[in-house]
Amino acid sequence: MAEPKTTYDFADLQAWKKATSSLEKPARLSVFGDPVEHSLSPQMHNPALDAAGIDAQYVRLHIQPDELEDALRELPKQNFLGTNVTIPHKAEVAKIVDDATEVAKRCKAVNTVVVDSNSGDLIGHSTDGPGFQRAIREEFSVDLRDLRILILGAGGGAGRAVAVQCAMERCERLVLANRTVSKAGSLAEELLEFFHDETRLEGPSRRLAAIPWEEEAISRQLDEIDLIVNGTSLGMKPTDPALVPRHEIQPHHLVYDMVYSPARTRLITDAENAGARAANGLSMLLWQGALSFEFWFNRDADISAMRKGLEEALGR
């Protein structure tokens, strides 16, 4: 009998019953990544499955880029309900799935795949943006549509997903900052349709803008911004540079850092020292996971069980 593993691979997936024969419950959900060993998704999803009394288990699958399409096509054959997708596969999965939601199509990325129980088709979802929306509501008791928002690192990945969500929610104002300003500009063009609203006055500044990620350009925006979002991985290391000039953060600002480890990044510390309210990305991780659960099972996830699992995994 095969011993349980902390991480499985494509070869295991091809002989799934044998590879997982020692598990107490059938492994029918997973997260695809490369690398994937660091993923906290099993610690979040397995408590939710247990709380719901569902006879299924969630595992990590190390899938390399050249294995990705074959691995996805293997899911229906191995009786999977679906999978999550993490770096670096989200954009590629969006091209492979049989169908996708409007949000996933606009994000050009998929982080949740549902296996259709009748046809075996793979349906792509993106829960990053909707997860962010719920996280902001939880942390700050406010809706995106009422906010003027600056996203740092809006060119791709999670930053793009959040920008799409903010636009689809018709936020008050959206400023996209990126090191490669052409990427932010291209995204702004895609999102322009959401900002043609004659019932809202433009005022002195445009409701949608793309700017270079430079201190002067960012500083000019901050008086007319409510929510500052870090959509990058910068902040995970103590040596990472400041994302926003510390003296420019104001008490009225809300600051959301998608980084969740460490819990207090430099951006969060600078924000709190300035008298602003700030939160890390753990709530977004939680809510995007809860939304994945909802897509797989058509029922609400036990948020408290998922939160407890995450906090225990992070030693909080």
N, C-alpha and C positions, 0 to 999 in steps of 0.2 A: 504493500500500500504506500502510495506517495505521501511524503510528509508535507504538511501545509507550508507554503512559502509566504514571505512578506511581499514578494513581487513575482509575477509570472511573466512569460514571454510568448512570442508568436508560436513557437514550437509547442508550448503547452496548450495554447488555444486550439491548435489543430487536433489535439488529442485531449480535449477538455475533461471529459468524464474520468479518464485515467489520471490526469494531472491533478484533479481536485477531489479524488476519491476519499481522501481522509478528512475532508471538511464536514462539519456537522450539518450545515445547510448547503443547498446547491448554489454555486456562484453564478448568478445570472445578471449581475451588474458589475461595471468596472469603471476605471479611469484609464484612458490611453495617454501615454506621454513618453518623452525621451529627453531627459531622464524623468522618472516618475516615482523613484523611491522616497522622495521627500513629501509626496502628496498626503494631505491630511483627510482626503475625501473618505477613506474607509472608516476613520474614527468618527466622522460626522454622520455617514449614512447608515452604518450598521446599527447604531443605537436607535435610529428612526425606524429601521426595518423591524427590529425587535419590539419596539413600542407598539408598532402597528400589527404585530403578530403575523408578519409576512414571512413565508418560508423561502427566503432568499438571502444571499450574502453578497457583499460588495468587495471587490479586490482590485489591486493595482496590476496593470498590464504594461510592460515595457515594450512598446511597439516602435520600431525604427521607421523612418520615412519611406524606405523602399518596401516595407511590409504593410503600409497603412491600408491601401485599398483591399488587399486580400484579407487583412484582419477584420475590416468592417464587414466584408461579405461573409465572413465566417460566423458572425454573431447569430443570424437566424438559424444556421445549421446547428449551433451549439445551444439553442434554446435560451438565448439571452433576451432580456427585456429591453436592454439598451446599454449605453455607456456614456460617461463623461469624456471630454477631450480637453487636454491641456497642452501647453507649449511642447513642441512647435507645430502642432498638427491642426489647429483650429481653422486656418484659412484653407488648407488642402481638403479637409473633411467637407467643407462647404461646397466644394466642386464635385465630390464623390456621391453624396447622399442623393436619394431618389427624389426627394422633395424637401422644401424648407419653408419656414415661416417668413413673413415679411421682414420681421426684425432681423433674423439671421441673414437674409438676402442683403439687407441694407448694411449690416455689419461686415458682410463678406467673410463671416466666420461662424463656426458652429462649436459650441462647447457641450451640447447635450444631444445625443442621438436616441430616438425611440424606435424600437423594432415593431412594426405593425404586426399585431398578432394574427391577422388574417392573411395578408399578402407577403409578409416578410420584408416589405419595403423599409428602407431606412429614412426616417424623417428627422431633419435637422432643426434644432432650436438654438437660440442664443439667450442664456439666462443672465449674462453678465450685466447688461443694461437694466433689465427689470429688477435684478437683484440689487443693483446700485440704488435704484429708485426707492425700493423698500428700506434699504439701509439708511438713506438720508431721512426718510420719514421717521424711522426708529430713533436715530441719533439726535435729530434736531427738531422733530415735530413740525416739519414743513414739507410742502410738495414742490417738486422741481419746477412746475409751471409758474410758481411765484418768485423764482430766483433769477438773479443775474449771475451767470456761472463762467468761471475761467477754468479751462482744463489744460494742465501742463502735460505734454506728451500725447497730443490728440491725433498723432499721425497713424497709429496702428494699434493692434491688440486691444487690450481692455480700455485704453483711452478712447479709441474709435467707438467701441460699443457704448461707452458712457455718453459720448457726444451724440450718437444716433438717438439714444434714449431721451436725452435732454431736448433734442429737436422735436422728436415725435410727441413729447409731452408739451410742446409749445412753451418752452421756458421763456422768461421775460427777456433775457439777453444771453448770448453764447459767444465766448471768445476762445478760440482754439490756438494754443501756443505749441510750437514744435521746433525742434532743432533744424529740421529740414522744412522750411516754411512752405515750400511748394506742396508738401503732403497735406499740411493743414489747409492750404488754399484749395486743393482738390476736394477735400472733404467738405469744406464750406460750400463749394459749388453744388455738391450733391445734396446738401441739406437746405439749400436756399428756399425750396418750395414750402418749407414749414414756417418761414418767417415773412411770408407775404400776407399779413393780416391787417386789413384796413381798420379794424377796431382798436388797434394798438398804435399809439403815436410813436414815431421813431425817436423823438427827442434829440438832444445834441449829439448822441453817439449811435452808431449803427447797431441794430439788434444782433447781427451776426458778423463776426470778424475773425480773420486769421492773422496771427502776428508771429514774428520770430521769437524764439525763446531767448530773449536777451533782457538784461536787468532794466534798461531804460524803457523798452517797449512794454514790459510787464508793469513797471511802476506807473506808467501813464494810464493804465486800465483800472488800477485797484480801487480808486474812489467810486467807481461805478460797478463794482462787483460785490456780490453777497457771499458766494460760495467759491472757494478755491479748492480744486481737486488735483491731487498728484496721481496721474495715470501711468506712472513709470515705476520701475523697481528701485529707483534712486532713493536712498534713505535706509536701505537694509544694512549698509556698512557705516560705521562712525566716521569714516574718512570721506564719505560722499559730500559733494558741495551743497551749499544752501540752495534750495529750489526757488525761494522767493526772498528778496532782501528783508532781513528781520525787521528793520525799522519801518518797512512799508506795510506790515500786517497791522490791521486796525481792530479795535474791540468789537466792531459790528460784524466782522468777517466770521463766516463758518469755514472750517478747514477740514477736508476729508482726504486722508492719505490712504491709498489702496494697499500700501505695505502694511502687513499685520504682524510681522516679526522682524525687529523688535516691536513691542507694543507702543513704545514712545520713540518715535523717530525724531530727527532734528526738526523737521517741519512742525510736528505736533508740539514739541517743546517750545519752539519759537512762537508759535501761535498762542499757546497758553500763557507764556510770559508777556505777550502783548495784550492779554485780557480777552482773547478770542476763544470761542468754543471750537474744540477739535476732536476728531475721532479717527481711529485706525481702521484698516480694511477688513477686520474680522467679521463685522456685521454684513459686509458685502459677500464675503466667502460663504457665510451662513445662509443668506437669503438666496444666492444663486443656486446653492445646493438644495434648498427647500423647494425652489421652483422646478428643479430637475425631478425631484421626487413626485411633485404634482403632475408633471407630464407623464411619468412612467406609470403612475397608479391612479390618476384622476381623483386624488384625495389629498387633503392637507397633510403635511408632514408634522411630526411632533417637534416643534421648534426648540422646546426646552431640552429635549433629549439630544438633539443635534448640537445645541450650544454647549451643553455639558461635555459632550464628547470632544468637541474642539478645544474647550478650555483645559480639559484634563490632558489632552495631547500636547498642549503648549505649556503645561505646568502653571496655569493661572488659577 
